[in-house]
Amino acid sequence: MRTRLAALLFFFAPAIALAAGERAVEMENRPLPPLPALDGDWTAWATAHLPLRDEAVRANVFLTESLFGHAPAYGFGYPRVIEGEDGWLYFGDDVTEACRPKRAIAETIEALRRLGERVEAAGKRFVLTVAPDKTTVSPQWLPSRFPGRDCLRDRKEEFWTALREADLPWYVDLRAPLEELQRTTGQPAYWRTDSHWTDRAAATYAAELARVLDPALAAGTRLEFTGREPREGDLGRLLGSPREETIDRHRLDRTGAALYEPKTVLIGDSFTRNSMPWLRPYFANLTYQRNDGPVTWDDAETVIVEIVERHLVGGSSPLL
């Protein structure tokens, strides 16, 4: 009887929860997927929209950490979130992309070269940059052992060496400025509980683009500290165990400063999306487009492309 009751609860609890008003919430570092076409992926949609899914994930995390001392692993045995020292969390996709790549590094570099040549052939100015992974710029809190550690290290080293040796004429390096930012400020360039960089690092990204586009844009630019506030990082939510930290907030002041006038299309991912408050003040005419969907630059004079490191290390970026 108890077994039957448990089975009934397992299968019908989501339906009961839905009837009671429970709704699915955003997880996995991305919004809930929209209703698919008739021939679309209904299984993924149904899984994402399952009521109480977040509670089930939290329970799984609690049990796994209590019994085994680490976050649960999925798929190929690589955890979605790597729990490091002092409360630091890292995005497990860094490991998954590195250890299960879709293409060779040489193919990725050649695809980037073709992209730049195509944009320039259309008469546009092209700028390419890579948002480094948190595991690359702030790795010091990673655990000494975790699944995929060796292939993560080796694949990253192969990628950065190949990118440097390719000598792409449009490439703007962000890794060195972010590492220098950490050295000079003594503060990490990435948030402890989030997969993305801090306000100060976002401002560094914007400043590096501005420097390449027109060095005069640096004049009249100040980064102002505006205070501290609590923030819940995306990795805690992805882990199923929300984590909060107190962060420094900054804003960019360019009152009366010169703007970059050519019409610009900036194609990027969540790193660019989160950095828009520090990017927009440099431009007179800027349009942001996601790099994982349809893109167009027909009427642009300048095209900027940002791709996060993990999607190049794994060769999974749609732009390739």
N, C-alpha and C positions, 0 to 999 in steps of 0.2 A: 504493500500500500504506500509506504513512504517513498519507495523507488518510483512508483507511478506518479505520485504527487510532485516529486522533484522534476521528473521529465516534463510534466505538464507546465510547471512553472518555467522551466528552461525554454520551452518552445513558445509559450503564450504570454510570457511576461512582457516582451516588447509590445505586443498588441494591446495588452491591458494598460501598459504605460501610455501608449498613444491615445487610447480612449480617455485616459485620465488627464490628458493635456501635455504630457511629456513630448518634447521635440528633440531631434538630433541637433548637435552643436558642432561647430567647426573644429576639426582636429587635423593632425598630420601636416601642419604648416601650410595649409591651403584651404580655400573656401569650399563649401559643400558643392558637389557637382550638380549642374542643372539636369532637368529631365532629359534623358537621351532620346534619340530617334528610335523608331521601331526596331531597326537592326543594330542599335547601339549596345553599349555595355551596361545592361540592366543589373547585372550582379554587383558591379562596383557601385552603381547608384544606390541600390537597395542596402548594401553594406554601410555606406557612408551615412545614409539617412535613418539607420536603425535607432529607435529610441533606446535610451539607457546604455548606448555603446560606450559613452565616456565613462560611465560608472563601472562597466565591465573591464575597461582598460585599466582604470585605477585599481580595481581589485586584483587584476593580474600583476600589475606592477608591485603592489604591496606584498602579495604572496611570494613573487619571485625574489624580491629584495630581502624579504624576511628569511626565506629558506636558503637562498644561494648567494646573497650579498651583492647582486648586480642587477641591472635592468634587464627585462626580458628581451630575447633576440627573436627576430622574425626572418622569414625567407631563407636566405643562405646561411643563417646563423650569425649575421651581423646585427647588433642592436640598433634600433632606430635612434636612440640617444645614448651617448657614452658619458657615464658619470665619472668625473675627474675629482681631483683634490679640492678642498676648501669650497665645496658647493658648485664647482665649475661643471657645466654641461656642454657637450659637443654634439653636433649633428651627425648621426650615424650614416647619412647618405654620402658623406665624404669617403667613408670606408667602402661602402657598397659600390660606388662609382669607380673607385680605384681598383678594387679587387674583382669586379665583374664588368670590365670595360666593353663598350660596343664597337670600338674601332681602335686602331693603332695610333699612337701619338703622332707619328709622321703624317698619317692621313688627316688628323685634326689640324695640324699646322698648315698643311697644303690647302685645306678647306678655308682656313682663315685668310690665306694669301689670295685665293680665288675671290673671296668675298670683297676684300679691299680693292682688287683690280677691277671687279665688276662695278663697284661704286664709283671709282675714279673714271672708268670708261664712260660713265653716264654724266661726267662733268661736275661731280660733287667733290667737296673736300671730305676726306675720311679720317676718322680717329677710332682706334680700337683700344680697349682696356679690359683688364681682367680683375674682378673682385676676388682677392685671395680668400681661401677658406680660413676659418677661425683656427683649424688644426694646423695651419701653416704659419700664421703670424703670432698666435698666442698658444703654442702647444705645451707650455711648461706645466700646466695643470692636468694634462692627460695622465691616465693611470699608466703604470709601468707595463702592464700587460692587458691586452684586450683583443678580441677576434679581429684579424685583418691588419694588425699593427705593422707588420713587415711589408705587405704589399702596398699599404697606404704610403709608407715612407719611400719605398722604391719607385712607385709610380709617380709620386709628386716630384721627386728628384729628376726623373726622366723628363717629365713635362716641362719643368722650369728650365732645365738645361736646353731642351729642344727649342723652347720659345726664345731664349736668349740668343742661341746660335742662329736662329732663323733670320734675325735682324730685319724684322718686318718694319718698313719705313713709317707706318702709321701707328705703331704700337706705343702706348703710354704706360709706363710701369707704375703700379700702385703699391707693390709689395715693399720696395725699399722705403718709400715715404712713410708707410704705416709702421714699419719696424723702427724707423728713425723717430717717429712720433712717440712710440713707447719708450724709447731710450731717453728722449729729452724731457718728457713729462713724468716718467715713472709710473704711468697709468696704462692699463691694457687698452688696446684699440677696439676690443670687442667686449660686449656685455657678458657678464658671468652666466646668465641663464637664457641667453638668446643666441641664435645663430648669426646675427648681424652685428655690424660695427656700431661704435658709439657716435654721439653727436660730433665730437671732435674729429673722429676718423672720417665721418661723412663730409665734414667741411674740408678735410684734407683731399678727399676724392674730388670735390668740386674745384678746389684751388689748383690741383694738378691739371685738370682739364682746361681751366681758364688760362693757366700759364702757357700751355701748348697752343691754344687758340690765339691768344694775344697777351703777351706779358704785361701790357699796360693795364689790364683788368685788375691786377693786384692792388693798384693804388686805391686808397679810400675804402679799404675793406678791413673790417674788424670782427673777430669772433668774441662775443660777449657771454660771460657766464651768467645764467639767469636763476640758478638755485638748484636744489636737490629735491627729488621726489621719488616715491615708490613706483616700481614698474614690474609687471609680470612678463617674463620672457616666453618666447614661443616654444622653447625646448621643454619647459616644464609641462606645458599643455600637451605637447606631443608625447611626452613620457606618460601622461595621464596622472601627473602629480604636480599641479601648479606650484611654481616657485616665484618668489618675489625678491627683488633687490632694490636698494636705494641707489639712484644714478644721478650723475651730474648732467644738467641740461644747459645747452648753449643755443644762441641764435646768431645769425650772420647779419651784420649791419653794413649796408653798402649805400647809404643815403647819399644821393648825388653822384655816385661813382659811375664810371663809363660802363656801357653794356656792349655785349657782343651782338652786332646788328644782323649778320646774315641769318636767314631763316634756317633753323636747326631742327633736325629730328634726332632724338635720343632714344635708342632702342636698348632696353635693359631688362633686368629681372627685379626681384624684391630689394636688392641692394640699391639700385637706382631709385625705385619707387620710394623707399624709406629715406632717401637722401634728397628728395626734391626740395625741401625747405632751404637747403644749402646750395642747390644747383640753380634754381630759377632766378635768384637775384643777379646772376651774371649775364642773363640773356634777355634780349629785347623780344625775341620771337622763338619760343621753344615748345616743341611737342614731344610728349613721352609716349612710347609704344612698348608693349610687352614683347620680349624676344621669343616667347613660346607660342606665338600666334601669327596671323597674317601681318606683314609689315609693308609699308610703302614709303618711299622717299622721293617720289617723282618731282614734287615741287620744292624740295629742300635744296639749300645751297651747301649745307654742312650735315654730314651724317656721322653720328657718334654711336658706337656699339659697345656695350658692356656685357660681359658674360662671366658668371661666377666660375671660379676655378674648377669646382667638382664636375661641372657639366662639360668642361674641356678635357679634364683628366679621364673622364669616363666616355667621352665622345658622344654624349647624349643630347647636346644642344640642338634644337630644331634648326638653328641658323647654319649648322654645318651641312 
